[in-house]
Amino acid sequence: MGTAVMVTSGKGGTGKTSLTAGAASCLAALGHRVLCIDLDIGLRNLDLALGLSDRAVMDFTDVMEYRCSLLSACVEQPEIRGLFLLTAPLNGQDLDRERFHDLVDEAKDYFDYILMDSPAGLGEGFQLAIIAADRAIVVSCVDPAALRDAQRTVTELHALPQLHLVMNRVQPKLIAKLRTSIDNAMDAAGLPLLGVVPEDPAVTMATAAGVPLVLTTYKGAAPAYLNIAKRLLGQRVPLLRIR
């Protein structure tokens, strides 16, 4: 039986989708079957970060409405065995949340991990993810606005048994300027820390090229994604030092 992980953030621009793609790629590279579900209805872009642009023909509403089977709608990453995408529809409203819950339950029979990339805020995609999630990762940057929005998001996740924080797009100079620290960020969000990911221009370059980041480099954000994947598996690994 697989585990459904909701990846969310209080505001846009935190790099949540890149984190979802990076952690999922590493989980698959470590030998696990992983399904990424894009829940950003109308604004989907997880396919770009996974190197699967235009490959997904069916979306999760096609499965929910019985137009196709779950496995036929999932698209596998050709270079990372065991990594699959179920994309979001281009539009949709008043979706049946219980039916989505059933879809994720079915996915647990075929995949070890289901990573649900929910859009920023508390809209439809967030509500679909929270009803199906076993645990959640809240992604934030170190700026005060992002941390405040992360705190607000956490209050909506109280029913989930496991919540973790990822500090993303971290720059040492920015931390010093704001006179804050990772410890302060954890206190502000009220969550244990799952990982720290540095600001890395290679993330944008890989997405623009339509290639998963972990296939392009072993530096920057890539090892941070690997560490996060290992912690999701229950392994004890040190935090990446941001230099």
N, C-alpha and C positions, 0 to 999 in steps of 0.2 A: 504494500500500500504506500503510495507516494505522499509527499508533503507539499501543500500549497502555500507559497510564500508571496505575500503582497508587498510590492515595492512602491512606496508612495512618498510624497513630499508636500509641504504646505504651500509652496509657491513654485512657479516655473523657473527654469534656468539653473536648477541644482545639479543637472547631469544625471537624473534618475534613469532615463532610458539607456544611456551609455553604460551605467552601472549594471542595469539588468542584463544587457547584452554581454558585458564583460564577465560578470559572475556566472551567468549561464554557460558561456563558452568554456570557462574553466571547469565547471562541474562536469560538463560533457567530456572534456579532455581528460578528466580524472576517472572516466569510465562509467559515468551515470547517464541514464536516459533523461533528458531535460526538455520540457515543453515551455516555451515562452508564449504568453498570451498578451497581446497588445489590447489594452482597454481604452485607449485614447480615441474614442469614437469621432470620426470626422477629421482627426488630425494625426493619424497614425504615422509613425516613423521608426518603429522598432525594426521593421524590415531593412531599413538602411543600415542600422548599426550591426545587424546580423549578416549583412551581405546577401540579403534575399529580396532585394528590390524587384517588384513586379513578378515574383515567382508565385506568390500566394494568390490563388484564384478565388477560393471560397474563404469566408470569414466565420467568426464564431456564431453569428446569427443564423447562418446557413445550417449549422449543426443544431442550434437551439430549436429551429423551426423544421427540422427533419428533412431538409433538402439534400443532405449528404451525411455520411458518417463522420465521426470525430477523426478517425485516422486518415480518411481521404482528404480532409480539409487541412491537416497538418503538413507543413512543408519542411523537409530536412535540409540542413545546411550541408552542401556537398563536400566541404573540406573538413568539417568537424563532425565526425560520426556521433550520432546519438543526440544531436541538437536540433530541435524542431521549433517551428513558429506556427501559431494560430493567430491570424491577424484580426484587426478590428474592422467593422463595417465603415463605409464612407459616410453613412448617416444612420441614425436610429434613435428612437425614443420610446419610453414606456416599455422597456424590456422586462421580461419575466425573470425576476431575480432568483426565484426558486429553480427555474429551469437552468439558469446559469450554474447554480450550485450543483445541480445534477450533472451538468457537463463536466465540471471540475472533478466531481466524485468519480465519474467514468474515467477521466484522464489519469487518476491515481492508480488505476489498474494497469496502465501501460507505461507510465513514466515515474521515475524516482522523485523528481522535483518538478513542480509547476511554478514558474515565476510569472506573476501577474503584474505587468507594468501599468499601474493605474495613473491617470492624469493628475496633475496638481489640482488641489482644491477638493471639495467634498461633493462633486457632482455625480452623474450617473455611473461613470466608470469606477469611481471610488466606491460607490454603494454596491456595485456588482462584485468588486474584489473583496470587500470586507465580509460579505455574506459567505464567501467560499474559502476564505483564508484560514490556515492553521497558525500562521505566525506572520509578523510584518517587519519590514525594514523601512525605517523613516530616513530619508536622505536629506541632508541639509548642508548648506555652506556655513562659513563661520560668521557672516555678517549678521548684525542684530535682527534685521527684518526676516531673514531666512529662519533664524532660530526661534523667533516669536511665532512664525507661522508653523514651524515644526511642533512647537508646544501645543498649539491649537489642534493640530492633526492628531497628536497623541491622545487628547481627551476623547476623540471619536473611536479610538482603538482599544478601549478599556476591556472589552469582552474577550480579546485575544490573549492566549496564555503566554506568548513569547513576543516581545517587542525589542528591537535593537535599533541603534543609531549608526549611520555611516556619515562621517564628515567627508564631503567630496569637494573637489576643486580647491584644495588647500594650498595656500602660498604662505611660506614662513614670514615674509615681510608684512603681509596683510594681518596675520595673527599678532605680530609685534605692534603694529600700528593701532590695532583695536584694543590692545592690552588685555587680550583674552588668551585662552588656552583650550586645548582639547578637553581638559577636566572641567573647565567652566562651561563648555558647550554641552557636555554630558549632563551637568547639573541643570542647565537651562532647559534642556529637552526632557530631562527626567528618565533617561534610558541608558542601559549599558551599551558600551561602544563595540560595534562589530568590525569596524575598519576605518582607516584613514586613506584617502585617495588624493594624490597630488594633482594640481592643475597640469594638464598635459596637452599641448597642441596636437600631438599625434592622434588623439581621440577624434578631433574634428577632421583631420586629414584622412584617417581610415574610413570614417563614415562617408566623406565625400567621394572616396574611391570605391565605396561599396564592398569593403573588406572588413571582417571582424578584427578588432584591434590586436587581439592575441596572436593573430597570424602574421602581424607586421613587425612586432617588437617585443623585447623582453624587459624593456625599461619603463620608467614612468608609471603610468596608471596600470599597466598590465600585471606586474607582480602584486600590486595592491588588490586587484580583482582576484588573483589566485589565492591570496591570503584569506580574503573574505569567503571564497568558495570553500576553502579548507575549514574555516570556522563554522560554516553552515553544516559541515559534515561532522562537527564535534571535535575537530582537532585543535590542539593548542599551538598556536603560532604567534610569534611576536608581531607587534604593530610595525608597519613600514615607517622607517625614519624619513621625514620630509626634509630634504636639504635645500 
